[in-house]
Amino acid sequence: MPLNISESRSSREPAPRVVARRDGGRRQLLDELTAELTSWSPREFIGAFHRLHHGSLSLTHLNVLTLLEADGPMPMGRLAEALDVSVASVSGIVARMETRGLVERVHAEHDRRMVLVRQTAAGADVFRAIDDDRRAALQRLLTHLSDDELAGFLAGHRALRSARAAELRGHREETAAR
């Protein structure tokens, strides 16, 4: 049963305390934080994937949907190359996904001989369902944090998002300067 955030910390397990050490200082904090932010295993990933989509979608199908979501409709050959499988294999994958209503094959407008694979509304709904489930699970986890912990986590996450945006701007400027 989730804990109410107003409950005292004494009724729960104490959070690990991370303190900057004079000998390691900032480097130590960076290492510990990186370890915390990346602490998952392939087994946890697969378990989360199956819980999020209730095992009704294969990783290959999710990979296809992710490619189509990111890049839009694509020819069978390009999809096969992106998946690192043969065109014959991708034809079977797409056929199974068509049967489930996740994708459809359409002719390209500029060249009717070219067949494109595109995501359907049901395929796009997969990501909405995963996102909804992920958000609900995160909400349940966050109920275990105190108000102070929530505020600190929010401030830290906003700072991380700002740093990510600055890093991206720097990368774009560097690329443009070349």
ABEGO torsion letter per residue (X at the ends): XBBBAABBAAABBBBBBBBBBAAAEAAAAAAAAAAAAABBBAAAAAAAAAAAAGGABBAAAAAAAAAAAAAEBBBAAAAAAAAGBBAAAAAAAAAAAAAAGABBBBBBAABAABBBBBBBAAAAAAAAAAAAAAAAAAAAAAAABBAAAAAAAAAAAAAAAAAAAAAAAAAAAAAAAX
